[in-house]
Amino acid sequence: QVQLVESGGGLVQTGGSLRLSCEASGNTFSHNAMAWHRQAPGKQRELVATISTGGTTTYVDFANGRFTISRDNAKNTVYLQMNSLKPEDTAVYYCHAQPTNIPYDFWGQGTQVTVSS
């Protein structure tokens, strides 16, 4: 069982920045492919960015150039640095872990990000 705890959400003005953190416990963190997803009110959950066990990153179009995903295996933590935030980035952001050695995945409880115009 992997537990994920997100933090760092909050209220920010348009153009501002936030850094989200997700601390994992329960397994060897370096074995987890990690990702951030988000869900806006009335919309489906969508992928934001991924980072592999080896540190390879991918981004969806709206995140490319503004968001940066990173991981610190020594701290069992994945981060999402979000810059140039827009009101449409308002959502609950969820951390996701996909261990490479077991056929299960895990979600955090989410952290609210609100961008005011």
HELIX and SHEET records of a PDB file:
HELIX    1   1 PHE A   29  HIS A   31  5                                   3    
HELIX    2   2 ASN A   73  LYS A   75  5                                   3    
HELIX    3   3 PRO A   87  ASP A   89  5                                   3    
SHEET    1   A 4 GLN A   3  SER A   7  0                                        
SHEET    2   A 4 LEU A  18  SER A  25 -1                                        
SHEET    3   A 4 THR A  77  MET A  82 -1                                        
SHEET    4   A 4 PHE A  67  ASP A  72 -1                                        
SHEET    1   B 6 GLY A  10  GLN A  13  0                                        
SHEET    2   B 6 THR A 111  SER A 116  1                                        
SHEET    3   B 6 ALA A  91  PRO A  99 -1                                        
SHEET    4   B 6 ASN A  32  GLN A  39 -1                                        
SHEET    5   B 6 GLU A  46  ILE A  51 -1                                        
SHEET    6   B 6 THR A  57  TYR A  59 -1                                        
SHEET    1   C 4 GLY A  10  GLN A  13  0                                        
SHEET    2   C 4 THR A 111  SER A 116  1                                        
SHEET    3   C 4 ALA A  91  PRO A  99 -1                                        
SHEET    4   C 4 PHE A 106  TRP A 107 -1                                        
END                                                                             
